[in-house]
Amino acid sequence: MPPPFDAIFFDIGSTLIPSADIIAHAARHACAQLERNSLIPDAQIFFAGYQQADAQVHPPHISHIYSDARIIARAEELARLPFDNRRLGFFLHAYREAMRARIQPAQEFLELFEALARAGVLRGIVSDGSLEGQSEVLFRLGLLPYISPNLCLISEAQGVEKSHPEIYRRALALAQVAPNRALMIGDHLERDVAVPQSVGMK
């Protein structure tokens, strides 16, 4: 029996990795390190500010899982702290170190991608974020070798986010598959469901 789809595209954050848990863990770790080194007065207050800032800051193609200087600047504002580039550098280093330790190859995803490859189903990525950050996440998951050539579409490299159907049209054109033979798997009802449906994807 042939597979029901010729191509399956995956989101990254909150789909292939538990983004919210990783962000909270890494931010807590970084805040504790900042307090320990006297760069902030209270880790809990700064952590609360960071979580609020991470939910508020949404410029195009920002990488929330990797963190960003703009998120930290907003967290400083919320905590009523002046900008300090020592704090910024220290936070990013401590945060990313803890984040990377949490992203490891997942056997179930490796087995899934291998099974799709054996079935002749193309495997793609359609995800918002920075090219560098999202590529490292895929590398750490061990999935980069299993993604079909030219089917890793990251918003920063494409110049368009998943809120616009153009990124899905490009994915279909690169895969050379009919829209009704392509499936998008993600966690966001608008960007991962409604928008791909608008171009005929499942």
Kinemage of the C-alpha trace (Angstrom):
@kinemage 1
@onewidth
@group {chain A} dominant
@subgroup {mainchain}
@vectorlist {calphas} color= white
{ca met a 1} P 0.000 0.000 0.000
{ca pro a 2} L 1.568 3.368 -1.007
{ca pro a 3} L 2.029 6.036 1.694
{ca pro a 4} L -0.783 8.634 1.890
{ca phe a 5} L 1.668 11.533 1.447
{ca asp a 6} L 4.624 12.238 -0.834
{ca ala a 7} L 6.150 14.821 1.553
{ca ile a 8} L 5.856 15.572 5.267
{ca phe a 9} L 7.044 18.885 6.694
{ca phe a 10} L 7.765 19.457 10.383
{ca asp a 11} L 7.921 22.549 12.570
{ca ile a 12} L 10.813 22.558 15.093
{ca gly a 13} L 9.905 24.400 18.305
{ca ser a 14} L 7.264 22.642 20.454
{ca thr a 15} L 7.034 19.941 17.770
{ca leu a 16} L 10.449 18.256 17.556
{ca ile a 17} L 11.618 19.710 20.885
{ca pro a 18} L 9.743 20.808 24.063
{ca ser a 19} L 10.667 24.477 23.596
{ca ala a 20} L 8.868 25.914 26.624
{ca asp a 21} L 10.508 23.446 29.025
{ca ile a 22} L 13.972 23.983 27.523
{ca ile a 23} L 13.641 27.783 27.614
{ca ala a 24} L 12.463 27.769 31.239
{ca his a 25} L 15.251 25.413 32.342
{ca ala a 26} L 17.990 27.337 30.532
{ca ala a 27} L 16.724 30.738 31.687
{ca arg a 28} L 16.523 29.583 35.321
{ca his a 29} L 20.079 28.278 35.097
{ca ala a 30} L 21.359 31.519 33.539
{ca cys a 31} L 19.578 33.688 36.117
{ca ala a 32} L 21.047 31.670 38.981
{ca gln a 33} L 24.514 32.110 37.461
{ca leu a 34} L 23.978 35.871 37.117
{ca glu a 35} L 22.959 36.206 40.769
{ca arg a 36} L 25.882 34.044 41.877
{ca asn a 37} L 28.243 36.400 40.061
{ca ser a 38} L 26.559 39.555 41.418
{ca leu a 39} L 25.309 40.665 37.995
{ca ile a 40} L 21.668 40.778 39.138
{ca pro a 41} L 20.243 41.256 42.651
{ca asp a 42} L 17.537 38.574 42.470
{ca ala a 43} L 17.430 35.535 40.162
{ca gln a 44} L 13.692 34.934 40.627
{ca ile a 45} L 12.742 38.485 39.650
{ca phe a 46} L 14.962 38.424 36.572
{ca phe a 47} L 13.662 34.977 35.596
{ca ala a 48} L 10.075 36.238 35.765
{ca gly a 49} L 11.079 39.219 33.631
{ca tyr a 50} L 12.804 36.970 31.128
{ca gln a 51} L 9.754 34.741 30.737
{ca gln a 52} L 7.535 37.786 30.232
{ca ala a 53} L 9.996 39.264 27.733
{ca asp a 54} L 10.278 35.996 25.812
{ca ala a 55} L 6.500 36.005 25.357
{ca gln a 56} L 6.446 39.661 24.272
{ca val a 57} L 9.390 40.083 21.890
{ca his a 58} L 8.510 38.960 18.356
{ca pro a 59} L 10.589 40.687 15.668
{ca pro a 60} L 10.839 38.707 12.413
{ca his a 61} L 12.928 35.533 12.481
{ca ile a 62} L 13.950 35.792 16.162
{ca ser a 63} L 15.154 32.572 17.775
{ca his a 64} L 13.413 32.143 21.132
{ca ile a 65} L 14.923 28.716 21.829
{ca tyr a 66} L 18.433 30.098 21.286
{ca ser a 67} L 17.640 33.357 23.106
{ca asp a 68} L 18.447 36.787 21.726
{ca ala a 69} L 19.929 40.062 22.945
{ca arg a 70} L 16.563 41.799 22.379
{ca ile a 71} L 14.813 39.421 24.780
{ca ile a 72} L 17.422 40.043 27.467
{ca ala a 73} L 17.256 43.832 26.966
{ca arg a 74} L 13.495 43.687 27.517
{ca ala a 75} L 13.974 41.493 30.603
{ca glu a 76} L 16.355 44.130 32.009
{ca glu a 77} L 13.708 46.813 31.434
{ca leu a 78} L 11.066 44.734 33.186
{ca ala a 79} L 13.443 44.116 36.111
{ca arg a 80} L 14.292 47.862 36.152
{ca leu a 81} L 17.957 47.226 35.574
{ca pro a 82} L 20.230 49.380 33.382
{ca phe a 83} L 21.718 47.767 30.285
{ca asp a 84} L 24.968 45.948 31.091
{ca asn a 85} L 26.851 44.172 28.291
{ca arg a 86} L 28.567 41.962 30.883
{ca arg a 87} L 25.152 40.713 31.973
{ca leu a 88} L 24.100 40.193 28.364
{ca gly a 89} L 27.193 38.168 27.467
{ca phe a 90} L 27.099 36.122 30.657
{ca phe a 91} L 23.394 35.332 30.298
{ca leu a 92} L 23.684 34.240 26.665
{ca his a 93} L 26.645 31.979 27.396
{ca ala a 94} L 25.065 30.352 30.472
{ca tyr a 95} L 21.653 30.059 28.791
{ca arg a 96} L 22.937 28.468 25.589
{ca glu a 97} L 25.202 26.074 27.472
{ca ala a 98} L 22.204 24.797 29.462
{ca met a 99} L 19.956 24.777 26.378
{ca arg a 100} L 22.412 22.711 24.328
{ca ala a 101} L 22.723 20.149 27.111
{ca arg a 102} L 18.946 19.591 26.945
{ca ile a 103} L 18.770 18.969 23.176
{ca gln a 104} L 19.878 15.430 22.438
{ca pro a 105} L 19.045 12.956 19.640
{ca ala a 106} L 15.594 11.446 20.159
{ca gln a 107} L 15.409 7.807 19.083
{ca glu a 108} L 11.715 7.996 18.192
{ca phe a 109} L 12.314 10.842 15.731
{ca leu a 110} L 15.337 9.135 14.180
{ca glu a 111} L 13.271 5.982 13.680
{ca leu a 112} L 10.381 7.989 12.206
{ca phe a 113} L 12.580 9.824 9.708
{ca glu a 114} L 14.307 6.572 8.742
{ca ala a 115} L 10.934 4.894 8.183
{ca leu a 116} L 9.716 7.798 6.049
{ca ala a 117} L 12.887 7.633 3.965
{ca arg a 118} L 12.420 3.885 3.415
{ca ala a 119} L 8.824 4.523 2.325
{ca gly a 120} L 9.997 7.118 -0.204
{ca val a 121} L 8.359 10.036 1.624
{ca leu a 122} L 10.228 13.352 1.434
{ca arg a 123} L 11.111 14.857 4.840
{ca gly a 124} L 11.130 18.633 5.206
{ca ile a 125} L 11.295 21.424 7.782
{ca val a 126} L 9.249 24.630 7.735
{ca ser a 127} L 10.074 26.690 10.814
{ca asp a 128} L 10.348 30.269 11.992
{ca gly a 129} L 13.562 31.456 13.615
{ca ser a 130} L 17.210 32.094 12.827
{ca leu a 131} L 19.007 29.852 10.354
{ca glu a 132} L 21.980 29.359 12.686
{ca gly a 133} L 19.893 28.542 15.750
{ca gln a 134} L 17.425 26.206 14.071
{ca ser a 135} L 20.166 24.414 12.126
{ca glu a 136} L 22.024 23.725 15.364
{ca val a 137} L 18.864 22.349 16.961
{ca leu a 138} L 18.406 19.945 14.030
{ca phe a 139} L 22.087 18.981 14.187
{ca arg a 140} L 21.860 18.245 17.911
{ca leu a 141} L 18.738 16.154 17.334
{ca gly a 142} L 20.681 14.158 14.751
{ca leu a 143} L 18.055 14.884 12.078
{ca leu a 144} L 19.984 16.933 9.511
{ca pro a 145} L 21.118 13.877 7.493
{ca tyr a 146} L 17.498 12.677 7.253
{ca ile a 147} L 16.025 15.898 5.843
{ca ser a 148} L 15.537 15.730 2.086
{ca pro a 149} L 17.845 18.021 0.039
{ca asn a 150} L 16.690 21.666 -0.163
{ca leu a 151} L 13.655 21.018 2.051
{ca cys a 152} L 14.857 22.823 5.191
{ca leu a 153} L 12.974 26.135 5.023
{ca ile a 154} L 13.833 28.489 7.919
{ca ser a 155} L 12.118 31.886 7.956
{ca glu a 156} L 15.328 33.936 8.286
{ca ala a 157} L 16.809 32.369 5.144
{ca gln a 158} L 13.492 32.542 3.273
{ca gly a 159} L 12.722 36.139 4.247
{ca val a 160} L 9.142 35.156 5.075
{ca glu a 161} L 7.538 33.648 8.171
{ca lys a 162} L 5.005 30.841 8.519
{ca ser a 163} L 2.208 33.388 8.946
{ca his a 164} L 2.437 33.908 5.172
{ca pro a 165} L 1.455 31.153 2.708
{ca glu a 166} L 4.459 31.942 0.496
{ca ile a 167} L 6.827 29.832 2.598
{ca tyr a 168} L 4.531 26.819 2.101
{ca arg a 169} L 4.254 27.456 -1.629
{ca arg a 170} L 8.049 27.421 -1.788
{ca ala a 171} L 8.180 24.158 0.175
{ca leu a 172} L 5.757 22.536 -2.280
{ca ala a 173} L 7.670 23.849 -5.300
{ca leu a 174} L 10.990 22.573 -3.955
{ca ala a 175} L 9.492 19.181 -3.107
{ca gln a 176} L 7.698 19.079 -6.483
{ca val a 177} L 4.596 17.550 -4.918
{ca ala a 178} L 0.901 18.380 -5.204
{ca pro a 179} L -0.470 20.302 -2.186
{ca asn a 180} L -2.920 17.526 -1.245
{ca arg a 181} L -0.006 15.066 -1.137
{ca ala a 182} L 1.874 17.142 1.457
{ca leu a 183} L 1.379 17.139 5.234
{ca met a 184} L 2.476 19.821 7.721
{ca ile a 185} L 3.006 18.821 11.366
{ca gly a 186} L 3.294 21.572 13.981
{ca asp a 187} L 1.910 23.001 17.205
{ca his a 188} L 0.380 26.347 16.134
{ca leu a 189} L -3.237 26.343 14.892
{ca glu a 190} L -2.727 29.355 12.624
{ca arg a 191} L 0.837 29.046 11.323
{ca asp a 192} L 1.058 25.246 11.194
{ca val a 193} L -2.556 24.393 10.316
{ca ala a 194} L -4.633 27.225 8.821
{ca val a 195} L -1.881 28.736 6.632
{ca pro a 196} L -0.706 25.464 5.023
{ca gln a 197} L -4.363 24.469 4.553
{ca ser a 198} L -4.878 27.725 2.658
{ca val a 199} L -2.485 26.454 -0.057
{ca gly a 200} L -4.073 23.004 -0.128
{ca met a 201} L -1.780 21.097 2.236
{ca lys a 202} L -3.067 18.689 4.859
